[in-house]
């Protein structure tokens, strides 16, 4: 079964919006995630490692 990188990125963004962290090994999926987050104006901490990319949602301090 083949899963689209864009679909996988959207699934990760949905997890982030729910307050969960997301991880991907693929630079292509990471680019899609970051593009989607930029368009939404959603703030996350991105930890780029040699093994992949961690996305951690930032809490609102209001």
C-alpha positions as CSV (number, residue, x, y, z in Angstrom):
1,X,0.0,0.0,0.0
2,X,1.3,3.4,-1.0
3,X,0.5,6.4,1.1
4,X,0.8,9.9,-0.4
5,X,3.4,12.1,1.2
6,X,0.9,15.0,1.2
7,X,-1.7,12.9,2.9
8,X,0.8,11.8,5.5
9,X,1.8,15.4,6.2
10,X,-1.8,16.4,6.6
11,X,-2.3,13.6,9.1
12,X,0.7,14.8,11.1
13,X,-0.6,18.4,11.0
14,X,-4.0,17.2,12.4
15,X,-2.2,15.5,15.3
16,X,-0.3,18.7,16.0
17,X,-3.5,20.7,16.0
18,X,-4.8,18.2,18.6
19,X,-1.8,18.9,20.8
20,X,0.3,15.8,20.0
21,X,3.9,15.7,18.7
22,X,4.7,14.4,15.3
23,X,7.8,12.7,13.8
24,X,8.9,12.1,10.2
25,X,12.0,10.7,8.7
26,X,11.3,12.0,5.3
27,X,12.6,15.5,4.3
28,X,9.8,15.7,1.6
29,X,7.1,15.1,4.2
30,X,8.8,17.6,6.5
31,X,8.6,20.2,3.8
32,X,4.9,19.6,3.3
33,X,4.3,19.8,7.1
34,X,6.1,23.1,7.4
35,X,4.3,24.5,4.4
36,X,0.9,23.5,5.8
37,X,1.9,24.9,9.3
38,X,3.0,28.2,7.7
39,X,-0.3,28.6,5.9
40,X,-2.2,27.9,9.1
41,X,0.0,30.2,11.2
42,X,0.4,27.4,13.7
43,X,3.4,27.6,16.0
44,X,5.5,24.5,16.7
45,X,9.0,23.8,17.8
46,X,10.9,21.9,15.1
47,X,13.8,19.6,16.2
48,X,15.8,18.6,13.1
49,X,18.1,15.6,13.9
50,X,20.2,13.4,11.7
51,X,17.4,10.8,12.1
52,X,14.4,12.9,11.2
53,X,12.2,15.8,12.2
54,X,10.2,16.2,15.4
55,X,7.3,18.7,15.5
56,X,6.2,19.8,19.0
57,X,3.2,22.1,19.3
58,X,3.8,25.3,21.4
59,X,1.3,26.1,24.1
60,X,-0.5,29.5,24.2
61,X,0.6,31.3,27.4
62,X,-2.7,33.3,27.6
